[in-house]
């Protein structure tokens, strides 16, 4: 039987692996998602692991995103909220809130919100 503590540790571990893959430029980050997972953000819904793999491959190639936590992650059951700053290849930084749902040791969904910060 899995305890609530074990489940919370697994959830946090999966999200930490996600950010580690992103910092490494590893499109294999898609392997952390369920086969039928989805991404939702910026008016776009990306469904299925292979579509998610394509999304991350393109994002890594064009933006070379380097996420870093802006504050500690918030965990509640199988959900994680992370406020992050993403440094991009063009020198800009995006301020983003990621909301993860982790089930059975894999990401079921990731919803992301990008702050509309003024340009200098």
Steps between C-alpha positions, in 0.01 A plus 500: 500500500634844406487765768402862438862595579635260233252638247602859581870406469433336161303802379777740599766272350322486162473879487865541599594254221293710258697816584830311489421373149404849387824651633693224318320568171369142503189451284471164676313707759193372313565155648396642840145544364220244477427376148173701498626805694445858390662843518280807520615859463525805277174409329631159396423145611758234416374144552683169509861418582622513138345845446653609831839366383471708181403809705806464726737416213398820322505707821847378593637556148362853466509635855754292696288558813681502834237493776581596857268508797396849609360363827456160666264258325158456658383140536148386579431132448584418140515863390796735484508874434834651403581865441793504262716734300604361163812646343482471121767491230409850379590648840144549621351349812143372523314504832282187511274308736494125431222284644574127488269206566700181563333159503663159535849649484450694174370842400133484403474870417699822503322834481722804468434871535743759365507844663461785258787711626576835336795514262788734588 
